[in-house]
Structure formats: structure tokens, C-alpha cells
Amino acid sequence: MLVAAGTQAPGTADLTVTHLVWRPDAAGLAGEKAVLLTAISGHQRNKPGAPKASLRLVLGAPPPAAADAAGAAAAGAAKPAGKPAAMVLQFAVEADRDVLSDQIKARLSEIERAKKAGGNGANPGGGGSSAAKAVSGPELAARAALLQSNAELHELHAR
């Protein structure tokens, strides 16, 4: 279930190679929401045993005004002016929330590793087709993570 601006809408969250995609169950609701995994700057699980298992995804950094106000608040001035955008997902059980949270963490780690490896010349001699060279390091890492998380897909790809 997606919780946004005080409203709740049941749906399904899925991970693609590069995005977290939420699709509403009811056809009359606004369309799906897709968030680039690299746009997720943080995520928080609520405490175990809470009435509703939820996952809050922080999207990007705080707005500049909020960051300036946060600095002023630390100095004893006014409270922060705003928060970064967020997406809150609620789950029927904590285990479902934990699985999605862990998958997001794993994919983001793979993307970071690929960025670092790509900067160090992870593909030195090249080889292969020009189409294969056009695939970015983060995308390759995300593909590898997908293959690891989906045994059936891994088996098909290995053939």
C-alpha cells in the first residue's frame, strides 16, 4: 500500500533493474509511480511490532532551503523549513517489508560498486559488440543483482 499526502492506495511494489515501481490495484487510481533506485537517498523501517509495517523511502537530498534552515536550527535558530520528498509503503507483514528493504539496499550497493569499478576501468580491453559497450556499469551491476535475486531468471540466463 502506498501512503502519500494522507491518502492510502493498495498496490504492488516491484523492483526492476533501475527502478522501484509501485502499481495501484484499482484501475481508477492514478497511474504507477516509478522511482530511480539511485534517487533513493535513505530508507527507514518502522519498529518491529508496530501496528502497520511500513518502509519510508527518502528521495533525494533535502531542498536547499531546508538544508539552510537545518544549519540555522543547529545554531539555535528556527526549525527546518522542509523535508526531502518521500514515499511511504505499508505492508501486511514485516517480512514483506524487510525483503523489499533488503533488496533495495543490495541493489544500491551493487550500483555503487559498479560506479567505483567503472571509474577504475573495469572493462579495459573492451571486446564484444558496440551495443554491449553502451551498457553502463550501474546497469550491469543492477542486472547482476537481479540475476542473483531471481533463481529462475538466473537459470534461464545461464543457458
N, C-alpha and C positions, 0 to 999 in steps of 0.2 A: 504494500500500500504506500502510495506517495502522499506525503503531507506537505502542503505548500500554502502559505499565507492563511493558515487557519482552516483550510479545506482538506478533506481526505478523499482519495480516489483509489479504489482497489486496482491492482495491475500486476504486471510481472517485470522483474528486473533481470536483464541478461547482459553478459559481457561479450563483446566482440573483440577483435584483435586490438582495436584502438579506442573503443568507446564503451561506456556503460549506457545501456538503453533501457528505459522504462516504457512499457506499453500498457495503456489502460485496458481493463477488462471490458468495459462498456463502450459500444461503438459511438455513442452520443458525446462522449467526453473529448476534450481537446486531444490532439494527436500525441504521438510518443515524444518523450524527452530523451535526447541523446547528449551525453557529456563526454568530451575527450578525457581519457584517463589522465593525460598529462595536465589537465586543468584542475584535478583534484589535489589540493594542497594540504589537506588533512582530513581525517575522519575519526569520528568518535562513536563508540558503542555505549549504550546506556548500561547502568549497573546490572549485574546478573540478578535475577529475581524480580525485576521491575514488572509492573502490570503489562506493559507492552514492550516487546523487544524492538529497539529501533537503532538505526545507523544514520548519523548525521555526516554528510559529506560537505566539506568546505571547498568551495570552487574559487580558486584564485586567491590572491592576496587581498587584504583589506583595502577599501578605497583610500586614496591619498589623504582625504580629509580625516578619515577615521584613524589613519596611522599618525597624522599630526596631532590629533586630539588625544590619542593614546599616549604620546610622548608628553603632552601637557598634563594629562591625568597622573602620570608617573611623577611629575614635578609638583603635584598637589593642586592642579587646576581642574578644569571641567572634565566631565566623563567623556569617553569616546563618542564621536558623532554617529558612527555607523559600523556595521559588521560586513564581512565579505558575504557574497552570495552563498547560499547553502541549499542542499537538497536533503530532506529527511525521509527515510524509508522505514516503514514499520513492518514487522514480520510476525507470523503466527507463533513461531517458536524461536528461541535464542539460537539454536543450532543453525537454522537457515541464515540468520543474520551473520553469525560467525563465519560461515562458509563463504558468503559473498565478501565480507570484510577481508578475510584471509586471501581470497583470490585477487582482490584489488591490490592489496599490499604486495603480493607476489608479482603481479604484472608490472606494477610501478617499479619494483626492484629490478626486474628484467629490463625494462626500458632504460633505467638509469645506467645499468651495467653496459647495455648496448651503446648508449651515448658515449660513455667513457671509452669503451673499446673502439668505437668508430672514430673517435678523435685521435687514437693512437695508431691508426692504420690497420684495423682489424682485418681488412681484405687486401693485403699487399699485392700480389701479382695479378689480381683480377681474375680473368678466365670466365667462361660461361658466356651467356648471351648479354646483349646490352640491356634487355628487359630485366634480367637478374641484377645487373649493376644498379638499376634505378631504384631498387628497393632499399629503403633507409635502414640503418642499424636498429632503431627502435621498433620498426615494423617487424624486422626479422626476430627480434627478441620477443615481441608480443606473439608472433606465430609459434615460436618455440614453447612459450609458456602455455599457449592454447593446446598444443600437442601433448604437453605433459599433463595438463589438467583433464584431458578428454581421451581416455584409453581407446575408445572406438575409432576416433579420428586418427589417433596415432597409428593404430593398426592399419587403417586404410592408406595412410600416407607412406608407411613403410613398404608397401607392396610395390 
